[in-house]
Amino acid sequence: GIRDYKVTGVQTCALPICLGLAMAVLCGLTFSRQVQERLEGWKQDRLPLLPLASANSLPPFAGLVLGVTLFIGGSLQVFGFAAGAALLVSLLLSLLTAGAMWAQLERLMTQVQEGSFRAVDFDNFDQFF
């Protein structure tokens, strides 16, 4: 963050934390809505669910990852991490989490499209034993 003799480290971390949170929430909601619309299109007209990567879905997903990276990076700076190290660690965590989430979402959409998806009833634990 920007350093000034009157400004504490916590205050300079507030901008990436707030900006990252706002970006992650807005882009996450946009991405979620796009996935919901794709599922609705599949239910109504059997439009293909995959490939998930498209010109419409990649920008909000990338914005989500960038927002989470800024949020985590700013938060790590509050705990004393240097700015570069905080952003590097947060980028690594964000990319690993985003990759796992993307793979899981594609796997679920494949199951839905093939008709092999089963909903889990968490009120009935007998199915797990």
C-alpha positions in Angstrom: 0.0 0.0 0.0 0.9 3.7 -0.1 3.0 4.7 2.8 2.7 8.1 4.6 4.2 9.0 7.9 0.6 9.6 9.3 -0.9 6.4 7.9 -0.6 3.1 9.6 -0.1 -0.2 7.8 -3.6 -1.3 8.7 -5.1 1.7 7.0 -3.1 1.1 3.7 -4.4 -2.5 3.7 -8.0 -1.4 3.8 -8.2 -0.4 0.1 -7.2 -3.8 -1.3 -9.4 -5.6 1.2 -12.5 -3.5 0.4 -11.8 -3.4 -3.3 -11.1 -7.1 -3.4 -14.2 -8.0 -1.4 -16.5 -5.8 -3.6 -14.9 -7.3 -6.8 -15.2 -10.9 -5.5 -18.8 -10.5 -4.5 -20.0 -8.7 -7.6 -18.1 -11.1 -10.0 -19.1 -14.1 -8.0 -22.8 -13.1 -8.2 -22.4 -12.6 -11.9 -20.7 -15.9 -12.5 -23.3 -17.7 -10.3 -26.1 -16.1 -12.3 -24.5 -17.2 -15.6 -24.3 -20.8 -14.3 -27.9 -20.7 -13.2 -29.0 -19.4 -16.6 -27.0 -22.2 -18.3 -28.7 -24.8 -16.1 -32.1 -23.3 -16.9 -31.4 -23.3 -20.6 -30.4 -27.0 -20.3 -33.6 -27.9 -18.4 -35.9 -26.1 -20.7 -34.3 -26.5 -24.2 -31.5 -29.1 -23.5 -28.9 -26.5 -24.5 -25.4 -27.8 -23.8 -23.9 -27.1 -20.4 -20.3 -27.6 -21.5 -17.9 -26.3 -22.3 -18.0 -24.0 -19.2 -15.3 -21.7 -20.5 -16.9 -19.1 -22.7 -16.5 -15.4 -23.5 -19.4 -14.8 -21.0 -18.2 -16.9 -18.1 -14.4 -16.4 -18.0 -14.4 -12.6 -17.3 -16.5 -12.8 -14.1 -14.6 -15.9 -13.0 -11.3 -14.1 -13.5 -12.7 -11.1 -11.6 -13.7 -13.4 -8.8 -10.2 -14.8 -8.6 -8.6 -11.4 -8.8 -10.9 -10.0 -6.1 -10.2 -12.9 -3.7 -6.5 -12.5 -4.4 -6.7 -8.8 -3.4 -8.8 -9.5 -0.4 -6.5 -12.2 1.0 -3.4 -10.2 0.0 -4.6 -7.2 1.9 -5.6 -9.3 4.9 -2.2 -10.9 5.0 -0.6 -7.5 5.1 -2.6 -6.7 8.2 -0.8 -9.5 9.9 2.7 -8.2 8.9 3.3 -9.9 5.5 5.2 -7.7 3.0 3.1 -6.6 0.1 4.8 -8.7 -2.5 4.8 -11.9 -0.4 1.2 -11.3 0.6 0.1 -11.0 -3.0 2.2 -14.0 -4.1 0.7 -16.2 -1.4 -2.8 -15.0 -2.0 -2.5 -15.5 -5.8 -1.3 -19.0 -5.3 -4.1 -19.8 -2.9 -6.7 -18.2 -5.1 -5.5 -20.0 -8.3 -5.4 -23.4 -6.5 -8.9 -22.9 -5.1 -10.3 -21.5 -8.3 -8.9 -24.5 -10.3 -10.4 -27.0 -7.9 -13.7 -25.2 -8.0 -13.7 -25.0 -11.8 -12.9 -28.7 -12.1 -15.6 -29.6 -9.6 -18.2 -27.5 -11.4 -17.4 -29.0 -14.8 -17.6 -32.5 -13.2 -21.1 -31.7 -11.8 -22.3 -30.2 -15.0 -21.1 -33.3 -16.9 -23.0 -35.5 -14.5 -26.2 -33.3 -15.0 -25.8 -33.4 -18.7 -25.3 -37.2 -18.8 -28.2 -37.8 -16.3 -25.9 -39.4 -13.7 -26.2 -36.7 -11.2 -27.9 -37.5 -7.9 -28.9 -35.0 -5.3 -27.7 -35.7 -1.8 -30.3 -35.7 1.0 -28.5 -34.5 4.1 -31.6 -35.1 6.2 -31.3 -38.8 5.6 -27.9 -40.0 6.7 -28.8 -43.7 6.1 -27.5 -43.4 2.5 -24.0 -42.7 3.8 -23.7 -45.9 5.9 
